[in-house]
Amino acid sequence: MVRSFGTHGGTERFVHGFARFLLKKGVAFEVCCVEERDPIQGVVIKNHPLRARGRVWKGFALDRYLSRTAKEPIRFGFVRAGNPTVYRAGGGSHRRWMRENGWSLADELEWRIDRRIMMEARWVVVNSEQARRDVLRDYGIDENKIVLIRTGVDTHYFRESECRDKTLLFLGNNFARKGLQKVLLSLVHLPDWKLLVCGSDSRWSRYQRLALRLGIESRVVFKGFMADPRDVFCRSSVLMLPTRYDPASNVILESMASGVIPIGSTCDGMTEILPEPWMAQSPDATPKEYASAVEKAYAASGLAEQCRAVAKTFPPEKSFERLYHLGLQ
């Protein structure tokens, strides 16, 4: 069960890969979703476009649709809706997200559905220790049914970048949450660097105006949405992602797999696997402190190779295999 069957988001790419894994194993299964973006030959899709409008009514409609449609003995859920037996809480604790960012009626609905699913599921899968702690604190479920399965990455798909130019990369959607403003402010303290900004956000022009006000517009290239991030990884040496909250951002792992050194935030569970603790900055770190970390990363001998070596210890097949066998228990 997933909202969209495709490859445009972290959860979507995980589900798409899991589907290919199940096909390879010869497992019969169906995918219940709202939309099918990237079909796979041999995968049976139950596609039901939602006719509801607004986030609240769409949330109700999706939950109702998946709860009625998915009746198989083993149900893997990857969205806050339905009745999964194994629920992968890829978004971590929605209650923490609400504390960090404020909330609306739609957020309250998502939190209530999220809590019900976690209470009723046989297993709850999290993708970081941070997410495990948040779920335990905010949902009060039995800790024995929470299982940590980290996201994997294909190091054959993400080839090692040979770029040694002083090129900084920001890659992510929802620029406010991911911290683009702090990246732009940090670039002021990195006069020899240029910045590639990749992703989508409805307030795109706001950040272009900020770059202009800071006098760095000539060193910032706004690339927009990237269907294949390899195109920008190969042209970057350091990634900066000062996110306000991420259970475990895929871009950090993909950056490591590409040999692009990531500088992240301790609010991101994926930074738990970074080879050096200083690569994860405090949420209170200043733009100047982030800039210093970027320079330190660029000057560190062999750090890119260490990052790629860590990424190789998380092959996607390992994650898929563990998830599959969890469903059989």
N, C-alpha and C positions, 0 to 999 in steps of 0.2 A: 504494500500500500504506500503510494507516494503521490504527491500533488502533480508533479510533472515528470514524465519519463523522457529524460534527455541528458545532455552533458553540459548544461550552462551554469550549474551551481555545484557547490561542494557535495551536498546530499544527493543531488541528481547524478553526479558522476559516480558516487559510491554505489548507488542503486544500479546504474547502468552496468558498472563493472561486476556487481554481484550477479546480475542477470546473465551476463556472459559466462561467469564462473559456473552457475547452476546448469546452463545449457551444456557446457563442456563435461560436466559430471553426469549428464543424462537425466537430470531431475525434472520431473513434470511440474510446472507451476504456471500461475497467471499473475499478471500485473494489473492491479486496480489503480486507476489514475484519473485525473481530470483532463489532462492533455498529453498527447504523444508527440514529442518533437523529433526524436531521433530513433526510429524503429530499428529493431534487430530481427533479422530473419529467424523465424522459429519461436519467437517470444509471443505468447498469446496475451493480448491486451484487452482489458475491459475499460473502455474509455467512456466517461460520462461528463461532458462539459457542464459546468454549473451555470444556471440561469439566474442565480441570485445576484443582487447588487450590493455593494458595500462590504467592508471587511467583516462586520458582525454577521450579516446574513450569509455571506459566503462561508464563514466558519461553521455556522449551524448546518448549512447544506452539505458541506464536505463531510462533516462528522456523521450526519444522518446517512448519506450515500454509502460511505465506507462501512459503517456499522451494519447496514442491511445487506451489502453486496458480498463482503468477505466472510465466508462461512467455513473455509477449509480448516482441518484440524490444526495445521501449523500456519500462522499468519505473522509475517514480518512487517512491522510498521515503521515507516520513515517520515511520518508527518503527524502533527497533533490532531488526530482524528481517527475514528474507527475503534476496532476492538482487537488489537494485535496480541498474540501470545508472546512474541518477542518484540519489544519496543526499543528501537535505537534512538535515544534522546540526543540527536546530533546538535540540537540547539542548547543543550545543557539545561539549566534551570531558568524557566521563563520568569519565575518570581524574582530571581536576581536581576535579570534584564529589566524588569519593571522598576526595581529599586534604583538601578543605575540611570535609567532614561526617562522615568515617569511612565504613566500608563493611561490608557483610554478604556472605554467599554470593551473594545475588541481585545485588548490585552487581558482584561479580566476574564473574558470568555475563554481565550486560549489557555490561560492559567488553570481554569477550572477543568477544562477538557484534558489538559496535560496531567493534572493531579489524578483525575479519574482513571486515565489510561495506565499511569504508573502503579496505581493501587491494584488494578485488575490484572495487569500483565504478569505472566509467569516469570519473565526476565526483563530487566531494564539495562540496556547497554549504553555505556558512556564512553567518551573518547579521550578523557584525560582525568588525572587525579583531581584537578580543580573542579571538573564537572561532577565527579563522584561526591566531593565534599558539599558542593552546592545543592545537589539533589537530596542528599541525606539531611541537610539542614532545613531545606525549604519544603520538602514533601513528606518527611516522616515515614518513609517506607522501610521495609525490612532490608537492612544492609546486605544480607546474604543473597538477595536476588539482584543486586547491582553488579554488573560485570564490566570490567574495563577492557575494551578492544580498541586499540589505537588504529587510526586510519593508516592505510598503506599508500605507497607511491611507487610508480613504475619508473625505475631509474634507467630503463632502456628508452622509454618515451621522452623523459626529460634528460637530455644530453648535457654534459658539462659545458658551461659557458667558458670561453677563453678570453672574454673581455677583461682588460685591465685598465680601461679608461675610468676616470672618476665620474661614473654614471650611477646615479641613485634611482631606485625604482620604487614607486608606490603602486600597488595593485589591489584593488578591492572596490566593491560597491558600497553604497551608503557612506559617503565621505565623512560625515560628522562622526559616525560611530567608529570608523576605521582610523580617524585621526589625521586626515589630510591637512587640516589647518596647522597642526604642530609640525608636519613635514615641511610645509612651505616656510614656516617661521625658522625651522632648523637650517634651511638652505641659505638663509641670510648669513649664517655663521660658517658656511661652506663655500667660499667665493670661487673655488676652482672646480666646483662640481656642477653638473647639469642634472635635471630631474625628468624622468618619464612618469607621467600620471596616467594610469590605465584603470578603467572601470566605468561604471555608469552611476549617475546621480541626477535627480531632477533639478538640483540647485547648482548645476555645473558652473554657470556664469559667475556665481558668488566667489568661487575659488580663483577664477581667472582674474576677477577684479582685485582680489587680495594679492595675487602675484604682482599685479601692476602697481599697487600701492607700496608693496615692499621693494620695488625696483628690481625684481628677479625674473620678470616675464620673459626676457631673452634667453634665460637658462631653463625654462620650463616648457616641456612639450606635452600637451594634453592629447593623448592618443584615443580616448574613448574606450568602448567595450572591446575586449579582446577575446575572440572565440578560441584562439590557441595562444596561451601565454608564453609558449616557447619562443615566440617571435621577439618578445621583449626581455625574457630572461637571458637570451644569448647576447644582448646588447647592454647588460648591466653587470655591475660588480658587487653592489650592496643593495639589499632591500630594506626599506624602513616601513614598519607597520605598528604605529603607536595606538593600537586599538583600545577602546574603552571597555569592551567585553567581547570575548570569543571563547567558547568552550575548547576549541582546538582548530585554529584556522588552517585550511589546506594550503594556503599560499606560503606559509612558513616552511612546511614540509617540501613543497614543490620547489621552493627557492633553494633549499639545502640540496635537493636531488640534482639541481642544475649547477651546483657549485657557486651559487650567488649567496653571499653571507647575509643572513637576516638579522636585523636589529628590531626586536619586538618589545612587547609590553608584558609585564607580569600578570596582566589581566587576561592573557591569552594562554590557555592550557597547553598549546603546542610548544610554548617556550620551555616546558619542562624537559624536553629532550635536547635542548641546545648544548653544544659542547662546552661553552663557557658561561658562567652565571651573569657576567656583565652584559651579555648580549640581550638580556631581558631587562628593560628599564622599568623603574617604578612609574606608576601612573602620574605621580607628581613631578617626574623629571622634567626639567626645563628644556626648551628647544636647544639651548647651548649644550646641555648635557647629552642630548641625543646626537647632536653634531659631533661631539667628542667621541662618542661610541662609534659613529660611522667612520671617522678618521682612524680610530684604533683598529676597527675591523679591516679596513683597507690595508693598513700597514702590517697586520698580523701574518707572519709567514706560516703557510700550510693550513690556515684556518678554513679556506674553501674546501680543501681536500678532506678535512675532518668532518665538515658539514655533510659532504656527499657520502662519506663512510657511514655516518649515523643514519642517513636516509636509506641506505642499502639494507639496514637491519629491519626495515619495515616494508617488506614486499606486500602488495595488495592481496595476493593469494592467501597469505597467512591470516589476514583479517577476515577474508571471506570464508575460509575454512573454519575458523573458530566460530563465526556467526552461524554458519550452517549447522555445525554440530551442536551448538547451543539450542537450536530449534528442535533437535531430536531428543533432547533431554526432558 
